[in-house]
Amino acid sequence: MNAIMTKFDVDTAEHRTPKWEGLSEIDQAIRENRLMEYRIKKSWADPWGRKLTITVLLVIAAGFAYLAGASAGLW
């Protein structure tokens, strides 16, 4: 065995590591500290996520409208 590792051996070892191309977008989001933006975009792209987001926002808006109407004496 040879104890000397040449530059060629180091270069080939680096190229043998698998690249996770599917995770590159989230890795870049973490590096740029915009993980929340990434999660919102991915959730909005999903049809079920979009429906759930709209439903939750409508329920919250209806709750606030009810409370505002009740405090104004409308009902």
ChimeraX commands (.cxc) that place a marker at each C-alpha (Angstrom):
marker #1 position 0.00,0.00,0.00 radius 0.5
marker #1 position 1.14,3.45,-0.79 radius 0.5
marker #1 position 0.76,6.06,1.96 radius 0.5
marker #1 position 1.10,8.97,-0.44 radius 0.5
marker #1 position -2.18,10.18,-1.84 radius 0.5
marker #1 position -1.78,12.01,-5.10 radius 0.5
marker #1 position -3.89,14.93,-6.26 radius 0.5
marker #1 position -5.46,12.60,-8.82 radius 0.5
marker #1 position -6.78,10.35,-6.04 radius 0.5
marker #1 position -8.33,13.33,-4.23 radius 0.5
marker #1 position -10.04,14.58,-7.39 radius 0.5
marker #1 position -11.54,11.21,-8.25 radius 0.5
marker #1 position -12.77,10.74,-4.68 radius 0.5
marker #1 position -14.65,14.05,-4.86 radius 0.5
marker #1 position -16.31,13.10,-8.13 radius 0.5
marker #1 position -17.55,9.77,-6.77 radius 0.5
marker #1 position -19.78,11.37,-4.14 radius 0.5
marker #1 position -23.44,11.30,-5.20 radius 0.5
marker #1 position -25.02,14.62,-6.00 radius 0.5
marker #1 position -28.46,15.20,-4.55 radius 0.5
marker #1 position -29.88,17.27,-7.39 radius 0.5
marker #1 position -33.42,16.87,-6.08 radius 0.5
marker #1 position -32.48,18.59,-2.84 radius 0.5
marker #1 position -30.42,21.38,-4.37 radius 0.5
marker #1 position -33.33,23.85,-4.29 radius 0.5
marker #1 position -33.99,23.39,-0.57 radius 0.5
marker #1 position -30.26,23.44,0.14 radius 0.5
marker #1 position -29.98,26.78,-1.64 radius 0.5
marker #1 position -33.01,28.09,0.28 radius 0.5
marker #1 position -31.39,27.15,3.57 radius 0.5
marker #1 position -28.14,28.83,2.57 radius 0.5
marker #1 position -29.95,32.02,1.59 radius 0.5
marker #1 position -32.10,31.90,4.74 radius 0.5
marker #1 position -35.37,31.85,2.84 radius 0.5
marker #1 position -36.75,28.52,3.96 radius 0.5
marker #1 position -40.17,29.94,4.83 radius 0.5
marker #1 position -40.55,31.36,1.32 radius 0.5
marker #1 position -39.63,27.95,-0.10 radius 0.5
marker #1 position -42.25,26.20,2.04 radius 0.5
marker #1 position -44.97,28.68,1.04 radius 0.5
marker #1 position -44.17,28.30,-2.66 radius 0.5
marker #1 position -44.18,24.51,-2.44 radius 0.5
marker #1 position -47.44,24.51,-0.50 radius 0.5
marker #1 position -49.09,26.89,-2.96 radius 0.5
marker #1 position -48.00,24.69,-5.90 radius 0.5
marker #1 position -49.82,21.72,-4.35 radius 0.5
marker #1 position -53.58,21.82,-5.15 radius 0.5
marker #1 position -54.58,20.42,-1.74 radius 0.5
marker #1 position -52.22,22.77,0.04 radius 0.5
marker #1 position -53.69,25.73,-1.84 radius 0.5
marker #1 position -57.26,24.72,-0.96 radius 0.5
marker #1 position -56.33,24.22,2.68 radius 0.5
marker #1 position -54.59,27.60,2.85 radius 0.5
marker #1 position -57.56,29.42,1.31 radius 0.5
marker #1 position -60.01,27.60,3.62 radius 0.5
marker #1 position -58.02,28.42,6.75 radius 0.5
marker #1 position -57.67,32.08,5.75 radius 0.5
marker #1 position -61.41,32.32,5.04 radius 0.5
marker #1 position -62.29,30.77,8.43 radius 0.5
marker #1 position -59.96,33.20,10.21 radius 0.5
marker #1 position -61.41,36.16,8.27 radius 0.5
marker #1 position -64.97,35.02,9.07 radius 0.5
marker #1 position -64.08,34.74,12.75 radius 0.5
marker #1 position -62.66,38.25,12.83 radius 0.5
marker #1 position -65.68,39.60,10.91 radius 0.5
marker #1 position -68.02,37.97,13.42 radius 0.5
marker #1 position -66.12,39.40,16.37 radius 0.5
marker #1 position -65.98,42.87,14.78 radius 0.5
marker #1 position -69.72,42.74,14.06 radius 0.5
marker #1 position -70.49,41.55,17.57 radius 0.5
marker #1 position -68.43,44.33,19.14 radius 0.5
marker #1 position -70.16,46.89,16.91 radius 0.5
marker #1 position -73.56,45.63,18.05 radius 0.5
marker #1 position -74.69,44.34,14.68 radius 0.5
marker #1 position -75.89,41.01,16.14 radius 0.5
marker link #1:1,2 radius 0.2
marker link #1:2,3 radius 0.2
marker link #1:3,4 radius 0.2
marker link #1:4,5 radius 0.2
marker link #1:5,6 radius 0.2
marker link #1:6,7 radius 0.2
marker link #1:7,8 radius 0.2
marker link #1:8,9 radius 0.2
marker link #1:9,10 radius 0.2
marker link #1:10,11 radius 0.2
marker link #1:11,12 radius 0.2
marker link #1:12,13 radius 0.2
marker link #1:13,14 radius 0.2
marker link #1:14,15 radius 0.2
marker link #1:15,16 radius 0.2
marker link #1:16,17 radius 0.2
marker link #1:17,18 radius 0.2
marker link #1:18,19 radius 0.2
marker link #1:19,20 radius 0.2
marker link #1:20,21 radius 0.2
marker link #1:21,22 radius 0.2
marker link #1:22,23 radius 0.2
marker link #1:23,24 radius 0.2
marker link #1:24,25 radius 0.2
marker link #1:25,26 radius 0.2
marker link #1:26,27 radius 0.2
marker link #1:27,28 radius 0.2
marker link #1:28,29 radius 0.2
marker link #1:29,30 radius 0.2
marker link #1:30,31 radius 0.2
marker link #1:31,32 radius 0.2
marker link #1:32,33 radius 0.2
marker link #1:33,34 radius 0.2
marker link #1:34,35 radius 0.2
marker link #1:35,36 radius 0.2
marker link #1:36,37 radius 0.2
marker link #1:37,38 radius 0.2
marker link #1:38,39 radius 0.2
marker link #1:39,40 radius 0.2
marker link #1:40,41 radius 0.2
marker link #1:41,42 radius 0.2
marker link #1:42,43 radius 0.2
marker link #1:43,44 radius 0.2
marker link #1:44,45 radius 0.2
marker link #1:45,46 radius 0.2
marker link #1:46,47 radius 0.2
marker link #1:47,48 radius 0.2
marker link #1:48,49 radius 0.2
marker link #1:49,50 radius 0.2
marker link #1:50,51 radius 0.2
marker link #1:51,52 radius 0.2
marker link #1:52,53 radius 0.2
marker link #1:53,54 radius 0.2
marker link #1:54,55 radius 0.2
marker link #1:55,56 radius 0.2
marker link #1:56,57 radius 0.2
marker link #1:57,58 radius 0.2
marker link #1:58,59 radius 0.2
marker link #1:59,60 radius 0.2
marker link #1:60,61 radius 0.2
marker link #1:61,62 radius 0.2
marker link #1:62,63 radius 0.2
marker link #1:63,64 radius 0.2
marker link #1:64,65 radius 0.2
marker link #1:65,66 radius 0.2
marker link #1:66,67 radius 0.2
marker link #1:67,68 radius 0.2
marker link #1:68,69 radius 0.2
marker link #1:69,70 radius 0.2
marker link #1:70,71 radius 0.2
marker link #1:71,72 radius 0.2
marker link #1:72,73 radius 0.2
marker link #1:73,74 radius 0.2
marker link #1:74,75 radius 0.2
view
